[in-house]
Amino acid sequence: MMNIVERIGQELKRICPEIPVYRDQQREGFIEPSFFVESVNSTLNPELFNYQNRNYGFQVVYFPNPNKPAVDMETIKDILMNNFNTLSDWATLRNRSFNTVDNTLVVNFDVIIRAYPDVKEQKQQEMKYYGGVKSE
C-alpha cells in the first residue's frame, strides 16, 4: 500500500519529472534544484461508527537552481499553483500556501481524508441457533 508521502512524491515527479524528490535529509546535501517532502503535523477527529476525519499536514521545500534562484522559484511556484492540487484521484490538497524562506520555496498544505481503521479482531466468535421448520 502506498503511503501519502509516496503519493506526494509521485505527483511532484508527474508535474516536474526532471527534478529529484527527497523524503529524507541528505548527508551530502540536496542536489539543486530538488524537492524535499516532510510531514509536519497530523490531527484526528472521530466520527460516528468508528470513522475518522484525518488531517495530515505536509511541507514541500523546493531548493532552486543556485544560478538563478529568484526566477526559478517564481517559475516553480506558478507550476505548483496550477498543477499541484490533487494526489492522483485520491485526495485533494487543501490550505495550500507558498512562501519564500532562506532562498527556498516552502509549500505547506493539508491532505484531508475520511478513514475507517482496519480492525483485525473477529467480531463474532460463534453463533448458537435454536429453531427449525414450522409445520402446519
VENBELDA-V819816 format. One record per backbone hydrogen bond with DSSP energy under -1.0 kcal/mol. NH is the residue of the N-H (numbers start at 1). CO is the residue of the C=O. If there is no record, write none. Layout:
nh:NH co:CO
nh:NH co:CO
This chain:
nh:7 co:3
nh:8 co:4
nh:9 co:5
nh:10 co:6
nh:11 co:7
nh:12 co:8
nh:13 co:9
nh:14 co:10
nh:15 co:11
nh:16 co:12
nh:19 co:16
nh:22 co:35
nh:29 co:26
nh:34 co:63
nh:35 co:20
nh:36 co:61
nh:37 co:22
nh:38 co:59
nh:40 co:57
nh:41 co:57
nh:43 co:55
nh:45 co:53
nh:47 co:51
nh:51 co:48
nh:52 co:115
nh:53 co:45
nh:54 co:113
nh:55 co:43
nh:56 co:111
nh:57 co:41
nh:58 co:109
nh:59 co:38
nh:60 co:107
nh:61 co:36
nh:62 co:105
nh:63 co:34
nh:68 co:65
nh:72 co:68
nh:73 co:69
nh:74 co:70
nh:75 co:71
nh:76 co:72
nh:77 co:73
nh:78 co:74
nh:79 co:75
nh:80 co:76
nh:81 co:77
nh:82 co:78
nh:83 co:79
nh:84 co:80
nh:85 co:83
nh:87 co:91
nh:90 co:87
nh:93 co:85
nh:94 co:110
nh:97 co:108
nh:99 co:106
nh:101 co:104
nh:104 co:101
nh:105 co:62
nh:106 co:99
nh:107 co:60
nh:108 co:97
nh:109 co:58
nh:110 co:94
nh:111 co:56
nh:113 co:54
nh:115 co:52
